[in-house]
């Protein structure tokens, strides 16, 4: 039985990446670690969208946030509001926004808020009095960008569009993947890591020996704390970053 890489995004995303890995002769399995539940729009959230032209910048943190946010934007704005700088965390997220017709800022290196803040345009934005930034995201998340904006006297608001839950039957799916030859796992978030750790249960001793491809040093540090010791840090979480890292560090068993 050849060793396989376990992909952990949605089934559709996993199938797309699996076909790319197959070109390198790398077998892959699919077990989503997150179930995405879209949230109903509240009156406060609708006001945020109706008043989106009051923001100088909008940051979109994921392809899911982009798709759900654009659905709401389309219902409120027949044309794109002007005067907004759009930012995307990762090229996959940026491609969703560009397909809608938006000019998007995204870093060439790195796929997190730290990389976004290194873009030169933030020097100008953070110098503006009364800067207002809106973040499209799921429930919860890191506050790195918000801390920087607030430290400069600006305001950050959140449009929370979805909730990430652990899928039903995850423990059994992980055990089946292990039986089918999974010996490595691609993680795209810290929350996915936590879901894996919890669901693995009594199998964690074996699964923690798998090679882990992670999107950032922050997730790598947490994985190491949980007992993982074969960790590869990718340059982000999108297909190109994962493909490059898995191809450069393939499984050998």
N, C-alpha and C positions, 0 to 999 in steps of 0.2 A: 504494500500500500504506500503510495507516494504521499509525502507531507503536503498539506494544503494550507492556504492562507484563509483565515476566516474574516469575511467582510461584514461590517456591522451597521451600515447605514440602512436606509429603506431598501426593500427588495429591488425596486426599480433602479436606484442608484448603484446597488451592489451588482446587479446584472450588467449595467453599463461598464463598471470598472472591471468586472470579471472577464468580459470580452476583450478588454485591453490587456489584461494580464495574460490571457491565453495566447496572445501573439508572442509572448516571451516564454511560452511553455510553462507558465506558473498556474497550477490548479487552484481554484478558489471555491469556497462555500459561503453561503449567505445566512446570517442570523442577525436580524436587526436588534440592537440593544436599546433603542428608544422607540416609543410609540408617540407620535405627534398628534395631539388633540387640539384642533383649532378652537379658539375661544369666541364666544358670542361677543358682539360689539356692544359696549356700554355707552350711555349718553356722554360720559366724560371722554371716552375714546373717540367718539364721533366728533366731538368739539375739537380734539387735537387735530384730526384730519381736516376738518373744515377750516381750521386756522393755520394750516401747515405753511402758508405763505408768510407767516410771522417768524419762521425759523430761517436762519442763515445757512444751516447745515443739517442734513439728515444722514445718519449712519445706519446701514442695514447689515445685520450681523450674520445672516445665513440665507441660503436659497429659499427655505420655507418662509422666513420673514419677508423676503422680497416678493414671493408669489402672493401671500396673504395680504401684505400691505398694499400691493398694487391693485388687488381686487377692491379694497376699500377706497383707495385713491380714485380709481376709475368711477366709483359710484358718486363721488363728491365733486370731482373736477373733470369737466369735459375736455379741458386742455391742461397741459402740464403747468403748474404754478411756476412763476419766474422768480429769479433771485436766490435760488437754493443751490448750494453745493452738495452733490450727492456722493456718498462714500460707501464702499462695499468692502466687507471683510472676506477676501478671497475672490479669485477669478470666476468661480462658478456663480457666486452671488452677483458679481458684476455683470455677467452675461445675461442674467434674467432681467436686470434693469436696463441694459443696453438694448435688449430686444424690444423693450417698451418705448425706446427712443430717448433714454436719458443719457447725458454725458456723465460718466462716473469716474471718480478718483479711486484707485486701488493701488496698493504698494506693489512694486515689482518683486521685492524680497520680504517675506514674512506675511502672515495672514492672521493678524490679531490687532487689537486696538493700539498696542505699542508701535507696530509697524505703520499704522495709519497716521499716528501722531508725528511720525518722522517725515511725512510728506511736507514739502516746503509751504504749501498753501495754509497749513495750520499756523505758521508764524503770523500770517496776515489775519486769519480768523480770530486767533486768541488776542490780538491787539485791538479788536473792535470793541467799543463800549456796548454793553447790553447784548452780547452774543447769546443767541438761543440755539440750542442743538436738540434735535429730536432723534431718538434711537428706536428703530424697529427691531424687536427681539422677542424671544420667548419669556416666560415668567422667570425672573431671577437672572443673574449673570454678573459678570465682573464689572467693577466700578472704576477701572483705570482711567478711561477717557473722561468720565464724569468728574473725577477728582481733579484732572488737569483743567478742564473747562471752568469748574467752580473756583479753583485756585486763582484763575485769571479774572474772576468776577462775572463769569457767564452763568447761564442757566441750562440745565439738562432735564428733559422730560422723556418718559418712556412710553412707547406704544407697544404693549405686550400682547402678542397676537396668538400665541399657542402655549401649550403646556407639554412638557416632556415627561412621559411616564415609562415605567418598566413594562414591556410587553407581557401578556399572559403566556404562560408556558415556556418562559425563557430558560429555566433550569433544565428542562427536558431537551430543549433545542440545543443548548450548549453541550449536554452529554452526548447527544446524537452526533453533533459535529465532531466531537473528540473521537468517537467510535469510527467516524467516516474519514479520519486522517488529519483533522485540524491540528497543526502544531505551531501556528502563528496567528496573530490577531491584529487587525487594523482598528485602532481606536481614534475617534474623531473629536472626542470631548471628554472632560473630566467626569461628567455625569454618566456617560456611557461606561467608563471605567468602573464607577461605583456600582452600576447595575450589574456588570459582569461579575465583580467581586462578590456581591450579595447573592446572585443567582447560582454561582458556581458551588457554594456551600461546601460539602464534604469533598468535592472534586477540585477545590482550589489548590491544594498542594500540587496536583499534577498540572493543572491549567496555568498556574503561576510560572511554570518553567517554559511556557510558550514564548516565542519571540513576539515582542509588542512593538508595533509601529505607532508612534504617538504624534500629535500635531504640535506639541510645544514642550519646552523644558518644564513648565509648571505641571503638566500631566505626567511627564516622565518622573518627576520627583515624587508625585503621589503614588505612581505605580511601584516605584522602588520601595516606598514606605510600606506598601501592601505585600511586598515580598517578591516582586518581579525583578529579575536580574539580567534579562536579555532584552534590552530596550534600545530602539532606534528612533531618534527624533527626526521627523519629517520637516520639510520646509512649508508647513501648513497642512490643511486637511482636504484640499481639493484633489481631483483625479490626478493631475499632473504631478503634484508633490508626492502623493502616495505611490504612484507608479514608479517614479524615479527612485524612491527610497527602497521599495520592495525589490526592484530590479538590481539595485546596487548591493542589497543585503538579502539575497534569496535564502530560502530554507534549504538545508542540506541533508535533512533526515526525514 
